[in-house]
Amino acid sequence: MLKNLLKDSFTLLRRPTLKTFSAIRGKDWRLGMFYMAIGTIVTILLTMLSNTMQAPRRAVIGAQLTQRIGPNQLTAVLNNLQNPLVVLAIGLAGFFIVLLLWIVLPYGLGRAFGGAQSFGSFVYRSSLFTTPVKVIDSLLALILAGVSGGLFLILSLCLYAFRFYLVYINVRATLKLSALKSAFVVLIPVLLAVLIFCGVLIYFSAAALRK
């Protein structure tokens, strides 16, 4: 089972085209969820390992930040990010956010635009790229975040852009929508993700200014 999922993932990522997506025959949404759950567990473990390796450096940065702006909600959150239970909670929340933004919402929008009814295939195919992309991003964080934060940020953004493209191709191949409708289906979750990110950024910026 897992071997077939990995094989389909490799096939899809090696040549992410409409033809490749259409050739993937898996239709069991439960297998897709299982694969995503495994990816989430791996991501959480990699994050915990990354936190352990970077703990001394982050402690110094945290102390400098606290000295500069004083203890507040931002510094408290940064300190809590080292807690394994917090990492576990964030990882589980990330699983449901990915499920909502990149599977449930695109499928619902695609159906609203007149797309084909193929939930099982859509979930299965979505898992084949969301899972490895998330794991690769965690590996990059483990390898590069403490060495070259700028390079990690660039590569991470490239992975996100690649995921947007794969969601677009999946919508076209699985839901049988036109290029324009598929673009709208992908654009709405992207805008929603940007709004969420901006909201979090504003919240923590305000927390940093509040002593």
For each residue, the residues with C-beta under 8 A, 3 or more apart:
1: 4 5 31 34
2: 5 6 35 38
3: 6 7
4: 1 7 8 26
5: 1 2 8 9 26 31 35 127 128
6: 2 3 9 10
7: 3 4 10 11
8: 4 5 11 12 24 26 128
9: 5 6 12 13 128 129 131 132
10: 6 7 13 14
11: 7 8 14 15 20 23 24
12: 8 9 15 16 20 21 24 125 128 129 166
13: 9 10 16 128 129 132
14: 10 11
15: 11 12 20
16: 12 13 20 21 129 165 166 169
17: 20 21 169
18: 21 22 169 172 173
19: 22 23
20: 11 12 15 16 17 23 24
21: 12 16 17 18 24 125 169 170 172 173 174
22: 18 19 173
23: 11 19 20
24: 8 11 12 20 21 121 124 125 128
25:
26: 4 5 8 31 32 121 124 125 128
27: 118 120 121 124
28: 31 32 120 124
29: 32 33 119 120 122 123 124
30: 33 34
31: 1 5 26 28 34 35 124 127
32: 26 28 29 35 36 120 123 124 125 126 127 128
33: 29 30 36 37 123 127
34: 1 30 31 37 38
35: 2 5 31 32 38 39 127 128 131
36: 32 33 39 40 95 98 99 127 130 131
37: 33 34 40 41 95
38: 2 34 35 41 42 131
39: 35 36 42 43 127 130 131 132 134 135
40: 36 37 43 44 91 92 94 95 134
41: 37 38 44 45
42: 38 39 45 46 135 138
43: 39 40 46 47 91 94 134 135 137 138
44: 40 41 47 48 87 88 91
45: 41 42 48 49
46: 42 43 49 50 135 138 139 141 142
47: 43 44 50 51 87 90 91 138 141
48: 44 45 51 52 84 87
49: 45 46 52 53 142
50: 46 47 53 54 138 141 142 145 146
51: 47 48 54 55 58 81 82 84 87
52: 48 49 55
53: 49 50 142 146
54: 50 51 57 58 145 146
55: 51 52 58 59 82
56: 59 60
57: 54 60 61 146
58: 51 54 55 61 62 78 82
59: 55 56 62 63
60: 56 57 63 64
61: 57 58 64 65
62: 58 59 65 66 75 78 79
63: 59 60 66 67
64: 60 61 67 68
65: 61 62 68 69 74 75 78
66: 62 63 69 70 71 75
67: 63 64
68: 64 65
69: 65 66 72 74 75 208 209 211
70: 66 75 211
71: 66 75 76
72: 69 75 76 207 208 210 211
73: 76 77 204 207 210
74: 65 69 77 78 204 207 208
75: 62 65 66 69 70 71 72 78 79
76: 71 72 73 79 80
77: 73 74 80 81 204 207
78: 58 62 65 74 75 81
79: 62 75 76 82
80: 76 77 83 86
81: 51 77 78 86 87 90
82: 51 55 58 79 86
83: 80 86 87
84: 48 51 87 88
85: 88 89
86: 80 81 82 83 89 90
87: 44 47 48 51 81 83 84 90 91
88: 44 84 85 91 92
89: 85 86 92 93
90: 47 81 86 87 93 94
91: 40 43 44 47 87 88 94 95
92: 40 88 89 95 96
93: 89 90 96 97
94: 40 43 90 91 97 98 134
95: 36 37 40 91 92 98 99
96: 92 93 99 100
97: 93 94 100 101
98: 36 94 95 101 102 103 130 134
99: 36 95 96 102 103 104
100: 96 97 103 104 105
101: 97 98 104 105 189 192 193
102: 98 99 105 106 126 130 163 167 189
103: 98 99 100 106 107 122 123 126 130
104: 99 100 101 107 108
105: 100 101 102 108 109 188 189 192
106: 102 103 109 110 122 167 170 171 185 186 189
107: 103 104 110 111 115 119 122 123 175
108: 104 105 111 112
109: 105 106 112 113 184 185 188 189
110: 106 107 113 115 122 171 175 177 181 182 185
111: 107 108 114 115 117 175
112: 108 109
113: 109 110 177 181 184 185
114: 111 177 181
115: 107 110 111 171 175 176 177 181 185
116: 174 175 176
117: 111
118: 27 121 122 174 175
119: 29 107 122 123
120: 27 28 29 32 123 124
121: 24 26 27 118 124 125 174
122: 29 103 106 107 110 118 119 125 126 170 174 175
123: 29 32 33 103 107 119 120 126 127
124: 24 26 27 28 29 31 32 120 121 127 128
125: 12 21 24 26 32 121 122 128 129 170 173 174
126: 32 102 103 122 123 129 130 167 170
127: 5 31 32 33 35 36 39 123 124 130 131
128: 5 8 9 12 13 24 26 32 35 124 125 131 132
129: 9 12 13 16 125 126 132 133 163 166 170
130: 36 39 98 102 103 126 127 133 134 163
131: 9 35 36 38 39 127 128 134 135
132: 9 13 39 128 129 135 136
133: 129 130 136 137 159 162 163 166
134: 39 40 43 94 98 130 131 137 138
135: 39 42 43 46 131 132 138 139
136: 132 133 139 140 159
137: 43 133 134 140 141 156 159
138: 42 43 46 47 50 134 135 141 142
139: 46 135 136 142 143
140: 136 137 143 144 145 152 155 156 159
141: 46 47 50 137 138 144 145 152 156
142: 46 49 50 53 138 139 145
143: 139 140 147
144: 140 141 147 148 149 151 152 155
145: 50 54 140 141 142 149 152
146: 50 53 54 57
147: 143 144
148: 144 151 152
149: 144 145 152 153
150: 153 154
151: 144 148 154 155
152: 140 141 144 145 148 149 155 156
153: 149 150 156 157
154: 150 151 157 158
155: 140 144 151 152 158 159
156: 137 140 141 152 153 159 160
157: 153 154 160 161
158: 154 155 161 162
159: 133 136 137 140 155 156 162 163
160: 156 157 163 164
161: 157 158 164 165
162: 133 158 159 165 166
163: 102 129 130 133 159 160 166 167
164: 160 161 167 168 186 190
165: 16 161 162 168 169
166: 12 16 129 133 162 163 169 170
167: 102 106 126 163 164 170 171 186 189
168: 164 165 171 172 182 183 185 186
169: 16 17 18 21 165 166 172 173
170: 21 106 122 125 126 129 166 167 173 174
171: 106 110 115 167 168 174 175 177 182 185 186
172: 18 21 168 169 175 176 177 178 179 182
173: 18 21 22 125 169 170 176
174: 21 116 118 121 122 125 170 171
175: 107 110 111 115 116 118 122 171 172 182 185
176: 115 116 172 173
177: 110 113 114 115 171 172 181 182 185
178: 172 181 182
179: 172 182 183
180: 183 184
181: 110 113 114 115 177 178 184 185
182: 110 168 171 172 175 177 178 179 185 186
183: 168 179 180 186 187
184: 109 113 180 181 187 188
185: 106 109 110 113 115 168 171 175 177 181 182 188 189
186: 106 164 167 168 171 182 183 189 190
187: 183 184 190 191
188: 105 109 184 185 191 192
189: 101 102 105 106 109 167 185 186 192 193
190: 164 186 187 193 194
191: 187 188 194 195
192: 101 105 188 189 195 196
193: 101 189 190 196 197
194: 190 191 197 198
195: 191 192 198 199
196: 192 193 199 200
197: 193 194 200 201
198: 194 195 201 202
199: 195 196 202 203
200: 196 197 203 204
201: 197 198 204 205
202: 198 199 205 206
203: 199 200 206 207
204: 73 74 77 200 201 207 208
205: 201 202 208 209
206: 202 203 209 210
207: 72 73 74 77 203 204 210
208: 69 72 74 204 205
209: 69 205 206
210: 72 73 206 207
211: 69 70 72
